Amino acid sequence: MEIFEKENIIEKIQPKIKMLNELIREVKELEHVGDVRGRGFMIGIELVRDKKTKEPYEYGYKAGFRVAKALLKRGIYMRPIGNVVIINPPLSITEEEIEFLCKNVYDAIKEALG
């Protein structure tokens, strides 16, 4: 906590948080994304079978796992929780890495869920 205060970490990462939240919102247009919500650097992307009704995928389909598997092929380890993909990057992430992350999350959802 002393380092956070001394280095003013929370204030310094605000532009990166804003960038991440703006870029990741593009996944909302995808057919199988029901919602994108988060706070700060933690974002959850809800994967749904039907965008209009928000009908979820059944448990056995493993939508989150499918997206995580597609991300792993791209060099990104992501931990899904059921039908939600969780993004929680390190505070040291660069702007280039944020762009890489968001582009690949978008592409992985399209690949895994159509």
KOLPA-853727 format. One record per residue (C-alpha): x, y, z; residue in one letter. Coordinates in Angstrom, 1 decimal. Example, Ala and Ser with C-alpha at 12.3 -4.5 7.8 and 13.67 -1.06 7.14 Angstrom:
2
REC    east   north      up  rest
REC    12.3    -4.5     7.8     a
REC    13.7    -1.1     7.1     s
END
This chain:
114
REC    east   north      up  rest
REC     0.0     0.0     0.0     m
REC     2.9     2.3     0.7     e
REC     4.2     1.8    -2.9     i
REC     0.7     2.5    -4.3     f
REC     0.5     5.7    -2.4     e
REC     4.1     6.8    -2.9     k
REC     4.1     6.0    -6.7     e
REC     0.6     7.3    -7.2     n
REC    -0.2     4.0    -9.0     i
REC    -4.0     4.4    -9.0     i
REC    -3.9     7.8   -10.7     e
REC    -1.2     6.7   -13.2     k
REC    -3.2     3.7   -14.5     i
REC    -6.4     5.7   -15.1     q
REC    -5.6     6.3   -18.8     p
REC    -5.0     2.6   -19.3     k
REC    -8.2     1.7   -17.6     i
REC   -10.1     4.1   -19.8     k
REC    -8.5     2.7   -22.9     m
REC    -9.2    -0.9   -21.9     l
REC   -12.9    -0.2   -21.2     n
REC   -13.3     1.7   -24.4     e
REC   -11.7    -0.9   -26.6     l
REC   -13.3    -3.9   -25.0     i
REC   -16.8    -2.5   -25.6     r
REC   -16.4    -3.4   -29.2     e
REC   -17.2    -7.0   -28.3     v
REC   -20.7    -5.9   -27.4     k
REC   -21.6    -6.0   -31.1     e
REC   -20.8    -9.7   -31.4     l
REC   -23.8   -12.0   -31.7     e
REC   -23.0   -14.1   -28.6     h
REC   -22.1   -11.3   -26.1     v
REC   -25.0   -10.5   -23.8     g
REC   -23.2    -7.9   -21.7     d
REC   -19.9    -6.3   -20.9     v
REC   -19.5    -5.0   -17.4     r
REC   -16.7    -4.2   -15.1     g
REC   -15.0    -1.8   -12.8     r
REC   -11.5    -0.6   -13.3     g
REC    -9.2    -3.3   -14.7     f
REC   -11.7    -6.1   -14.0     m
REC   -14.2    -6.8   -16.8     i
REC   -16.6    -9.6   -17.3     g
REC   -17.9   -10.5   -20.8     i
REC   -21.2   -12.5   -20.6     e
REC   -21.6   -15.1   -23.4     l
REC   -25.1   -15.9   -24.4     v
REC   -26.8   -18.2   -26.9     r
REC   -29.3   -15.6   -27.9     d
REC   -28.4   -11.9   -27.6     k
REC   -32.0   -10.6   -27.8     k
REC   -33.4   -12.8   -25.0     t
REC   -30.1   -13.2   -23.1     k
REC   -30.7   -16.9   -23.1     e
REC   -27.5   -18.5   -21.6     p
REC   -25.6   -21.4   -23.0     y
REC   -26.3   -24.6   -21.1     e
REC   -23.5   -25.6   -18.7     y
REC   -22.2   -28.5   -20.8     g
REC   -21.6   -26.3   -23.8     y
REC   -18.7   -24.6   -22.0     k
REC   -18.9   -21.3   -23.9     a
REC   -16.4   -19.6   -21.6     g
REC   -13.9   -22.5   -21.9     f
REC   -14.2   -22.4   -25.7     r
REC   -13.3   -18.8   -25.8     v
REC   -10.5   -19.3   -23.3     a
REC    -9.1   -22.1   -25.5     k
REC    -9.2   -19.8   -28.6     a
REC    -7.4   -17.2   -26.6     l
REC    -4.7   -19.6   -25.4     l
REC    -3.9   -20.3   -29.1     k
REC    -3.2   -16.5   -29.4     r
REC    -0.9   -16.5   -26.4     g
REC    -3.4   -15.2   -23.9     i
REC    -4.3   -17.1   -20.7     y
REC    -7.9   -16.2   -19.7     m
REC    -9.9   -17.7   -16.9     r
REC   -13.6   -18.1   -17.7     p
REC   -16.2   -18.5   -14.9     i
REC   -19.0   -20.4   -16.6     g
REC   -20.3   -18.4   -19.5     n
REC   -18.4   -15.3   -18.4     v
REC   -14.9   -14.5   -19.6     v
REC   -13.0   -12.5   -17.0     i
REC   -10.4    -9.9   -18.0     i
REC    -8.1    -8.8   -15.2     n
REC    -4.8    -7.6   -16.7     p
REC    -1.7    -6.7   -14.6     p
REC    -1.2    -3.1   -13.7     l
REC     2.0    -3.0   -15.7     s
REC     0.1    -3.7   -19.0     i
REC     1.2    -1.4   -21.9     t
REC    -1.2     0.4   -24.3     e
REC     0.1    -1.9   -27.1     e
REC    -0.7    -4.9   -25.0     e
REC    -4.2    -3.6   -24.2     i
REC    -4.8    -3.2   -28.0     e
REC    -3.5    -6.8   -28.5     f
REC    -5.7    -8.1   -25.7     l
REC    -8.9    -6.5   -26.9     c
REC    -8.4    -7.5   -30.6     k
REC    -7.8   -11.1   -29.6     n
REC   -10.7   -11.3   -27.2     v
REC   -12.9   -10.1   -30.0     y
REC   -11.4   -12.6   -32.5     d
REC   -11.5   -15.5   -30.1     a
REC   -15.2   -15.0   -29.3     i
REC   -16.0   -14.9   -33.0     k
REC   -13.9   -18.0   -33.6     e
REC   -15.2   -20.0   -30.7     a
REC   -18.9   -19.1   -30.9     l
REC   -19.4   -18.1   -34.5     g
END
